[in-house]
């Protein structure tokens, strides 16, 4: 598996708008419209609720890069960019360990 961790700050008063955009965009992922997508985890930090981390997991590096370079992903990214204080920091890499009580998406 492969993915990215992004760090970013949300502009004051834009938190609910950003979460709404993420929720709408996740419907595309849930509908299987993004090949290779496995999971996404969003965090708002206790120490500073305007600081967010986003971890996104894909089945492979190839699937991740195909999505990252797609016009559709660029459109999604540009929807939330105006709500951020600056561009996110991106940290891409291979996922080498996974420990979970259940697989993502299972109840």
N, CA, C and O atoms as a GROMACS GRO file, in nm:
protein
  428
    1UNK      N    1   0.084  -0.117   0.000
    1UNK     CA    2   0.000   0.000   0.000
    1UNK      C    3   0.089   0.124   0.000
    1UNK      O    4   0.207   0.118   0.033
    2UNK      N    5   0.028   0.236  -0.038
    2UNK     CA    6   0.101   0.360  -0.054
    2UNK      C    7   0.007   0.476  -0.019
    2UNK      O    8  -0.115   0.462  -0.030
    3UNK      N    9   0.063   0.587   0.023
    3UNK     CA   10  -0.023   0.699   0.054
    3UNK      C   11   0.051   0.826   0.085
    3UNK      O   12   0.170   0.841   0.056
    4UNK      N   13  -0.023   0.917   0.147
    4UNK     CA   14   0.034   1.047   0.181
    4UNK      C   15  -0.022   1.092   0.314
    4UNK      O   16  -0.132   1.054   0.355
    5UNK      N   17   0.056   1.175   0.381
    5UNK     CA   18   0.009   1.246   0.500
    5UNK      C   19   0.029   1.394   0.470
    5UNK      O   20   0.139   1.438   0.437
    6UNK      N   21  -0.079   1.470   0.482
    6UNK     CA   22  -0.075   1.613   0.457
    6UNK      C   23  -0.095   1.687   0.589
    6UNK      O   24  -0.173   1.645   0.674
    7UNK      N   25  -0.024   1.796   0.604
    7UNK     CA   26  -0.041   1.885   0.719
    7UNK      C   27  -0.082   2.020   0.664
    7UNK      O   28  -0.021   2.072   0.571
    8UNK      N   29  -0.188   2.078   0.723
    8UNK     CA   30  -0.233   2.210   0.678
    8UNK      C   31  -0.309   2.282   0.788
    8UNK      O   32  -0.351   2.221   0.886
    9UNK      N   33  -0.325   2.413   0.770
    9UNK     CA   34  -0.400   2.497   0.863
    9UNK      C   35  -0.520   2.555   0.791
    9UNK      O   36  -0.511   2.602   0.677
   10UNK      N   37  -0.633   2.551   0.860
   10UNK     CA   38  -0.757   2.603   0.805
   10UNK      C   39  -0.772   2.750   0.846
   10UNK      O   40  -0.741   2.787   0.959
   11UNK      N   41  -0.820   2.831   0.752
   11UNK     CA   42  -0.845   2.971   0.784
   11UNK      C   43  -0.953   2.980   0.892
   11UNK      O   44  -1.043   2.896   0.898
   12UNK      N   45  -0.944   3.082   0.979
   12UNK     CA   46  -1.046   3.099   1.084
   12UNK      C   47  -1.187   3.104   1.025
   12UNK      O   48  -1.212   3.173   0.927
   13UNK      N   49  -1.278   3.029   1.088
   13UNK     CA   50  -1.417   3.027   1.046
   13UNK      C   51  -1.448   2.938   0.927
   13UNK      O   52  -1.563   2.933   0.883
   14UNK      N   53  -1.349   2.868   0.872
   14UNK     CA   54  -1.368   2.786   0.753
   14UNK      C   55  -1.372   2.636   0.782
   14UNK      O   56  -1.382   2.555   0.689
   15UNK      N   57  -1.364   2.599   0.909
   15UNK     CA   58  -1.357   2.457   0.944
   15UNK      C   59  -1.478   2.378   0.895
   15UNK      O   60  -1.463   2.272   0.835
   16UNK      N   61  -1.599   2.430   0.919
   16UNK     CA   62  -1.718   2.355   0.880
   16UNK      C   63  -1.731   2.346   0.729
   16UNK      O   64  -1.778   2.244   0.677
   17UNK      N   65  -1.692   2.450   0.658
   17UNK     CA   66  -1.695   2.444   0.511
   17UNK      C   67  -1.598   2.340   0.459
   17UNK      O   68  -1.631   2.265   0.367
   18UNK      N   69  -1.479   2.334   0.516
   18UNK     CA   70  -1.380   2.235   0.473
   18UNK      C   71  -1.430   2.093   0.499
   18UNK      O   72  -1.418   2.006   0.413
   19UNK      N   73  -1.486   2.071   0.616
   19UNK     CA   74  -1.538   1.937   0.648
   19UNK      C   75  -1.652   1.898   0.555
   19UNK      O   76  -1.665   1.782   0.518
   20UNK      N   77  -1.735   1.995   0.517
   20UNK     CA   78  -1.845   1.967   0.424
   20UNK      C   79  -1.791   1.929   0.287
   20UNK      O   80  -1.842   1.836   0.224
   21UNK      N   81  -1.690   1.999   0.240
   21UNK     CA   82  -1.628   1.966   0.110
   21UNK      C   83  -1.568   1.826   0.117
   21UNK      O   84  -1.587   1.746   0.025
   22UNK      N   85  -1.494   1.796   0.224
   22UNK     CA   86  -1.437   1.662   0.239
   22UNK      C   87  -1.546   1.555   0.237
   22UNK      O   88  -1.530   1.452   0.172
   23UNK      N   89  -1.655   1.580   0.306
   23UNK     CA   90  -1.765   1.484   0.312
   23UNK      C   91  -1.823   1.460   0.172
   23UNK      O   92  -1.848   1.346   0.134
   24UNK      N   93  -1.844   1.566   0.097
   24UNK     CA   94  -1.897   1.554  -0.039
   24UNK      C   95  -1.799   1.480  -0.129
   24UNK      O   96  -1.839   1.395  -0.210
   25UNK      N   97  -1.671   1.511  -0.116
   25UNK     CA   98  -1.571   1.446  -0.199
   25UNK      C   99  -1.556   1.298  -0.163
   25UNK      O  100  -1.527   1.217  -0.251
   26UNK      N  101  -1.574   1.262  -0.038
   26UNK     CA  102  -1.562   1.122   0.003
   26UNK      C  103  -1.670   1.036  -0.062
   26UNK      O  104  -1.651   0.915  -0.078
   27UNK      N  105  -1.781   1.094  -0.098
   27UNK     CA  106  -1.886   1.018  -0.168
   27UNK      C  107  -1.832   0.961  -0.299
   27UNK      O  108  -1.868   0.850  -0.338
   28UNK      N  109  -1.746   1.036  -0.368
   28UNK     CA  110  -1.684   0.985  -0.492
   28UNK      C  111  -1.595   0.866  -0.460
   28UNK      O  112  -1.595   0.766  -0.533
   29UNK      N  113  -1.520   0.876  -0.353
   29UNK     CA  114  -1.432   0.767  -0.315
   29UNK      C  115  -1.515   0.645  -0.274
   29UNK      O  116  -1.484   0.532  -0.314
   30UNK      N  117  -1.620   0.667  -0.195
   30UNK     CA  118  -1.705   0.557  -0.151
   30UNK      C  119  -1.776   0.489  -0.266
   30UNK      O  120  -1.804   0.369  -0.261
   31UNK      N  121  -1.807   0.564  -0.371
   31UNK     CA  122  -1.877   0.510  -0.487
   31UNK      C  123  -1.783   0.432  -0.579
   31UNK      O  124  -1.825   0.382  -0.683
   32UNK      N  125  -1.656   0.421  -0.540
   32UNK     CA  126  -1.562   0.346  -0.621
   32UNK      C  127  -1.513   0.420  -0.744
   32UNK      O  128  -1.460   0.359  -0.837
   33UNK      N  129  -1.531   0.550  -0.746
   33UNK     CA  130  -1.491   0.630  -0.861
   33UNK      C  131  -1.342   0.662  -0.862
   33UNK      O  132  -1.291   0.717  -0.960
   34UNK      N  133  -1.272   0.628  -0.756
   34UNK     CA  134  -1.129   0.654  -0.746
   34UNK      C  135  -1.058   0.519  -0.736
   34UNK      O  136  -1.051   0.462  -0.628
   35UNK      N  137  -1.006   0.467  -0.847
   35UNK     CA  138  -0.944   0.334  -0.846
   35UNK      C  139  -0.828   0.324  -0.746
   35UNK      O  140  -0.741   0.411  -0.741
   36UNK      N  141  -0.829   0.219  -0.667
   36UNK     CA  142  -0.721   0.192  -0.574
   36UNK      C  143  -0.734   0.260  -0.439
   36UNK      O  144  -0.653   0.234  -0.351
   37UNK      N  145  -0.834   0.344  -0.420
   37UNK     CA  146  -0.852   0.411  -0.291
   37UNK      C  147  -0.888   0.309  -0.184
   37UNK      O  148  -0.972   0.222  -0.206
   38UNK      N  149  -0.822   0.320  -0.067
   38UNK     CA  150  -0.847   0.229   0.045
   38UNK      C  151  -0.911   0.302   0.162
   38UNK      O  152  -1.014   0.258   0.213
   39UNK      N  153  -0.852   0.413   0.206
   39UNK     CA  154  -0.901   0.482   0.325
   39UNK      C  155  -0.847   0.623   0.332
   39UNK      O  156  -0.748   0.658   0.267
   40UNK      N  157  -0.916   0.704   0.412
   40UNK     CA  158  -0.874   0.841   0.439
   40UNK      C  159  -0.905   0.871   0.585
   40UNK      O  160  -1.013   0.839   0.634
   41UNK      N  161  -0.811   0.933   0.654
   41UNK     CA  162  -0.829   0.969   0.794
   41UNK      C  163  -0.794   1.116   0.810
   41UNK      O  164  -0.685   1.160   0.774
   42UNK      N  165  -0.887   1.193   0.865
   42UNK     CA  166  -0.864   1.334   0.889
   42UNK      C  167  -0.854   1.361   1.039
   42UNK      O  168  -0.931   1.306   1.117
   43UNK      N  169  -0.759   1.444   1.078
   43UNK     CA  170  -0.737   1.476   1.218
   43UNK      C  171  -0.738   1.627   1.237
   43UNK      O  172  -0.679   1.700   1.158
   44UNK      N  173  -0.804   1.672   1.342
   44UNK     CA  174  -0.795   1.810   1.389
   44UNK      C  175  -0.719   1.802   1.522
   44UNK      O  176  -0.760   1.729   1.612
   45UNK      N  177  -0.611   1.877   1.534
   45UNK     CA  178  -0.523   1.862   1.650
   45UNK      C  179  -0.583   1.924   1.776
   45UNK      O  180  -0.640   2.033   1.773
   46UNK      N  181  -0.570   1.852   1.888
   46UNK     CA  182  -0.616   1.903   2.017
   46UNK      C  183  -0.547   2.034   2.053
   46UNK      O  184  -0.611   2.128   2.101
   47UNK      N  185  -0.417   2.042   2.030
   47UNK     CA  186  -0.340   2.160   2.068
   47UNK      C  187  -0.377   2.282   1.985
   47UNK      O  188  -0.363   2.395   2.032
   48UNK      N  189  -0.424   2.261   1.862
   48UNK     CA  190  -0.462   2.371   1.774
   48UNK      C  191  -0.565   2.317   1.675
   48UNK      O  192  -0.527   2.258   1.574
   49UNK      N  193  -0.694   2.335   1.702
   49UNK     CA  194  -0.799   2.279   1.616
   49UNK      C  195  -0.798   2.327   1.471
   49UNK      O  196  -0.866   2.268   1.387
   50UNK      N  197  -0.724   2.431   1.440
   50UNK     CA  198  -0.713   2.478   1.301
   50UNK      C  199  -0.603   2.404   1.224
   50UNK      O  200  -0.591   2.419   1.103
   51UNK      N  201  -0.524   2.326   1.297
   51UNK     CA  202  -0.419   2.245   1.235
   51UNK      C  203  -0.475   2.107   1.208
   51UNK      O  204  -0.528   2.042   1.297
   52UNK      N  205  -0.463   2.063   1.084
   52UNK     CA  206  -0.518   1.935   1.040
   52UNK      C  207  -0.407   1.847   0.983
   52UNK      O  208  -0.307   1.895   0.930
   53UNK      N  209  -0.429   1.718   0.996
   53UNK     CA  210  -0.349   1.617   0.927
   53UNK      C  211  -0.447   1.529   0.850
   53UNK      O  212  -0.554   1.495   0.901
   54UNK      N  213  -0.411   1.493   0.730
   54UNK     CA  214  -0.493   1.407   0.646
   54UNK      C  215  -0.406   1.292   0.599
   54UNK      O  216  -0.304   1.313   0.533
   55UNK      N  217  -0.445   1.169   0.632
   55UNK     CA  218  -0.374   1.050   0.586
   55UNK      C  219  -0.462   0.979   0.485
   55UNK      O  220  -0.578   0.948   0.513
   56UNK      N  221  -0.405   0.952   0.368
   56UNK     CA  222  -0.481   0.888   0.260
   56UNK      C  223  -0.406   0.763   0.216
   56UNK      O  224  -0.284   0.766   0.198
   57UNK      N  225  -0.480   0.653   0.199
   57UNK     CA  226  -0.420   0.524   0.167
   57UNK      C  227  -0.474   0.473   0.034
   57UNK      O  228  -0.594   0.477   0.009
   58UNK      N  229  -0.382   0.427  -0.051
   58UNK     CA  230  -0.417   0.364  -0.178
   58UNK      C  231  -0.358   0.224  -0.183
   58UNK      O  232  -0.263   0.194  -0.110
   59UNK      N  233  -0.414   0.140  -0.267
   59UNK     CA  234  -0.370   0.001  -0.279
   59UNK      C  235  -0.227  -0.011  -0.330
   59UNK      O  236  -0.157  -0.108  -0.299
   60UNK      N  237  -0.182   0.088  -0.410
   60UNK     CA  238  -0.048   0.081  -0.468
   60UNK      C  239   0.003   0.222  -0.498
   60UNK      O  240  -0.074   0.318  -0.503
   61UNK      N  241   0.132   0.230  -0.518
   61UNK     CA  242   0.194   0.358  -0.556
   61UNK      C  243   0.140   0.404  -0.690
   61UNK      O  244   0.117   0.523  -0.711
   62UNK      N  245   0.120   0.311  -0.781
   62UNK     CA  246   0.069   0.344  -0.915
   62UNK      C  247  -0.072   0.404  -0.907
   62UNK      O  248  -0.103   0.503  -0.974
   63UNK      N  249  -0.158   0.343  -0.824
   63UNK     CA  250  -0.295   0.396  -0.808
   63UNK      C  251  -0.292   0.534  -0.743
   63UNK      O  252  -0.368   0.623  -0.782
   64UNK      N  253  -0.205   0.551  -0.645
   64UNK     CA  254  -0.192   0.681  -0.578
   64UNK      C  255  -0.150   0.788  -0.678
   64UNK      O  256  -0.212   0.894  -0.685
   65UNK      N  257  -0.046   0.761  -0.756
   65UNK     CA  258   0.004   0.862  -0.850
   65UNK      C  259  -0.094   0.887  -0.964
   65UNK      O  260  -0.105   1.000  -1.012
   66UNK      N  261  -0.164   0.785  -1.008
   66UNK     CA  262  -0.267   0.805  -1.111
   66UNK      C  263  -0.373   0.903  -1.061
   66UNK      O  264  -0.416   0.992  -1.134
   67UNK      N  265  -0.414   0.886  -0.935
   67UNK     CA  266  -0.511   0.979  -0.878
   67UNK      C  267  -0.450   1.117  -0.858
   67UNK      O  268  -0.511   1.218  -0.894
   68UNK      N  269  -0.330   1.122  -0.801
   68UNK     CA  270  -0.265   1.251  -0.771
   68UNK      C  271  -0.246   1.336  -0.896
   68UNK      O  272  -0.253   1.459  -0.889
   69UNK      N  273  -0.223   1.273  -1.010
   69UNK     CA  274  -0.197   1.346  -1.133
   69UNK      C  275  -0.321   1.366  -1.219
   69UNK      O  276  -0.313   1.422  -1.328
   70UNK      N  277  -0.436   1.322  -1.170
   70UNK     CA  278  -0.557   1.333  -1.251
   70UNK      C  279  -0.619   1.473  -1.242
   70UNK      O  280  -0.604   1.543  -1.143
   71UNK      N  281  -0.687   1.511  -1.349
   71UNK     CA  282  -0.758   1.640  -1.351
   71UNK      C  283  -0.868   1.642  -1.245
   71UNK      O  284  -0.896   1.747  -1.187
   72UNK      N  285  -0.930   1.527  -1.219
   72UNK     CA  286  -1.036   1.520  -1.119
   72UNK      C  287  -0.983   1.550  -0.978
   72UNK      O  288  -1.048   1.621  -0.901
   73UNK      N  289  -0.866   1.496  -0.946
   73UNK     CA  290  -0.807   1.524  -0.814
   73UNK      C  291  -0.765   1.670  -0.805
   73UNK      O  292  -0.780   1.731  -0.699
   74UNK      N  293  -0.715   1.726  -0.911
   74UNK     CA  294  -0.678   1.868  -0.911
   74UNK      C  295  -0.802   1.954  -0.883
   74UNK      O  296  -0.794   2.052  -0.808
   75UNK      N  297  -0.915   1.919  -0.942
   75UNK     CA  298  -1.040   1.992  -0.918
   75UNK      C  299  -1.081   1.981  -0.772
   75UNK      O  300  -1.120   2.080  -0.711
   76UNK      N  301  -1.073   1.859  -0.716
   76UNK     CA  302  -1.108   1.841  -0.575
   76UNK      C  303  -1.016   1.925  -0.487
   76UNK      O  304  -1.063   1.992  -0.395
   77UNK      N  305  -0.887   1.921  -0.512
   77UNK     CA  306  -0.788   1.995  -0.433
   77UNK      C  307  -0.816   2.146  -0.439
   77UNK      O  308  -0.809   2.214  -0.337
   78UNK      N  309  -0.846   2.196  -0.556
   78UNK     CA  310  -0.871   2.340  -0.571
   78UNK      C  311  -0.999   2.386  -0.502
   78UNK      O  312  -1.016   2.506  -0.478
   79UNK      N  313  -1.089   2.294  -0.470
   79UNK     CA  314  -1.209   2.332  -0.395
   79UNK      C  315  -1.176   2.366  -0.251
   79UNK      O  316  -1.238   2.455  -0.192
   80UNK      N  317  -1.080   2.296  -0.193
   80UNK     CA  318  -1.050   2.324  -0.053
   80UNK      C  319  -0.931   2.415  -0.031
   80UNK      O  320  -0.914   2.466   0.079
   81UNK      N  321  -0.849   2.437  -0.132
   81UNK     CA  322  -0.732   2.522  -0.117
   81UNK      C  323  -0.766   2.664  -0.069
   81UNK      O  324  -0.693   2.716   0.015
   82UNK      N  325  -0.873   2.730  -0.119
   82UNK     CA  326  -0.904   2.866  -0.071
   82UNK      C  327  -0.941   2.873   0.078
   82UNK      O  328  -0.941   2.981   0.137
   83UNK      N  329  -0.973   2.759   0.139
   83UNK     CA  330  -1.011   2.757   0.280
   83UNK      C  331  -0.890   2.739   0.372
   83UNK      O  332  -0.905   2.743   0.495
   84UNK      N  333  -0.773   2.720   0.314
   84UNK     CA  334  -0.651   2.696   0.392
   84UNK      C  335  -0.566   2.822   0.400
   84UNK      O  336  -0.569   2.907   0.311
   85UNK      N  337  -0.488   2.831   0.508
   85UNK     CA  338  -0.398   2.945   0.524
   85UNK      C  339  -0.284   2.943   0.423
   85UNK      O  340  -0.236   3.048   0.382
   86UNK      N  341  -0.242   2.824   0.384
   86UNK     CA  342  -0.132   2.807   0.289
   86UNK      C  343  -0.146   2.669   0.227
   86UNK      O  344  -0.231   2.590   0.268
   87UNK      N  345  -0.063   2.638   0.129
   87UNK     CA  346  -0.069   2.505   0.068
   87UNK      C  347  -0.024   2.400   0.170
   87UNK      O  348   0.062   2.426   0.253
   88UNK      N  349  -0.084   2.282   0.162
   88UNK     CA  350  -0.046   2.174   0.255
   88UNK      C  351   0.098   2.129   0.234
   88UNK      O  352   0.156   2.144   0.126
   89UNK      N  353   0.155   2.072   0.341
   89UNK     CA  354   0.280   1.997   0.331
   89UNK      C  355   0.240   1.854   0.298
   89UNK      O  356   0.152   1.798   0.364
   90UNK      N  357   0.303   1.793   0.198
   90UNK     CA  358   0.270   1.656   0.158
   90UNK      C  359   0.388   1.566   0.190
   90UNK      O  360   0.503   1.600   0.163
   91UNK      N  361   0.359   1.451   0.248
   91UNK     CA  362   0.461   1.352   0.282
   91UNK      C  363   0.415   1.217   0.229
   91UNK      O  364   0.335   1.148   0.294
   92UNK      N  365   0.464   1.179   0.111
   92UNK     CA  366   0.424   1.056   0.044
   92UNK      C  367   0.516   0.940   0.083
   92UNK      O  368   0.634   0.960   0.112
   93UNK      N  369   0.459   0.819   0.084
   93UNK     CA  370   0.545   0.705   0.112
   93UNK      C  371   0.473   0.573   0.112
   93UNK      O  372   0.350   0.565   0.112
   94UNK      N  373   0.554   0.469   0.112
   94UNK     CA  374   0.503   0.332   0.117
   94UNK      C  375   0.458   0.300   0.259
   94UNK      O  376   0.527   0.333   0.356
   95UNK      N  377   0.344   0.238   0.272
   95UNK     CA  378   0.294   0.195   0.402
   95UNK      C  379   0.356   0.059   0.430
   95UNK      O  380   0.332  -0.038   0.358
   96UNK      N  381   0.436   0.052   0.535
   96UNK     CA  382   0.511  -0.071   0.563
   96UNK      C  383   0.450  -0.155   0.674
   96UNK      O  384   0.482  -0.273   0.685
   97UNK      N  385   0.363  -0.098   0.756
   97UNK     CA  386   0.298  -0.173   0.863
   97UNK      C  387   0.155  -0.124   0.880
   97UNK      O  388   0.128  -0.004   0.872
   98UNK      N  389   0.064  -0.218   0.904
   98UNK     CA  390  -0.075  -0.186   0.935
   98UNK      C  391  -0.120  -0.274   1.049
   98UNK      O  392  -0.106  -0.396   1.044
   99UNK      N  393  -0.174  -0.212   1.151
   99UNK     CA  394  -0.230  -0.285   1.264
   99UNK      C  395  -0.371  -0.233   1.284
   99UNK      O  396  -0.389  -0.115   1.313
  100UNK      N  397  -0.470  -0.319   1.269
  100UNK     CA  398  -0.609  -0.277   1.283
  100UNK      C  399  -0.691  -0.393   1.340
  100UNK      O  400  -0.665  -0.509   1.308
  101UNK      N  401  -0.788  -0.360   1.422
  101UNK     CA  402  -0.876  -0.462   1.475
  101UNK      C  403  -0.974  -0.511   1.369
  101UNK      O  404  -1.020  -0.626   1.372
  102UNK      N  405  -1.005  -0.422   1.275
  102UNK     CA  406  -1.091  -0.460   1.162
  102UNK      C  407  -1.043  -0.382   1.040
  102UNK      O  408  -0.977  -0.279   1.053
  103UNK      N  409  -1.077  -0.431   0.924
  103UNK     CA  410  -1.037  -0.364   0.800
  103UNK      C  411  -1.121  -0.239   0.780
  103UNK      O  412  -1.238  -0.237   0.816
  104UNK      N  413  -1.062  -0.131   0.721
  104UNK     CA  414  -1.139  -0.010   0.694
  104UNK      C  415  -1.263  -0.043   0.612
  104UNK      O  416  -1.260  -0.124   0.520
  105UNK      N  417  -1.374   0.023   0.648
  105UNK     CA  418  -1.498   0.002   0.575
  105UNK      C  419  -1.584  -0.110   0.627
  105UNK      O  420  -1.697  -0.126   0.581
  106UNK      N  421  -1.535  -0.189   0.722
  106UNK     CA  422  -1.614  -0.298   0.778
  106UNK      C  423  -1.674  -0.253   0.911
  106UNK      O  424  -1.612  -0.175   0.984
  107UNK      N  425  -1.791  -0.301   0.943
  107UNK     CA  426  -1.853  -0.268   1.071
  107UNK      C  427  -1.846  -0.384   1.167
  107UNK      O  428  -1.893  -0.374   1.280
   0.00000   0.00000   0.00000
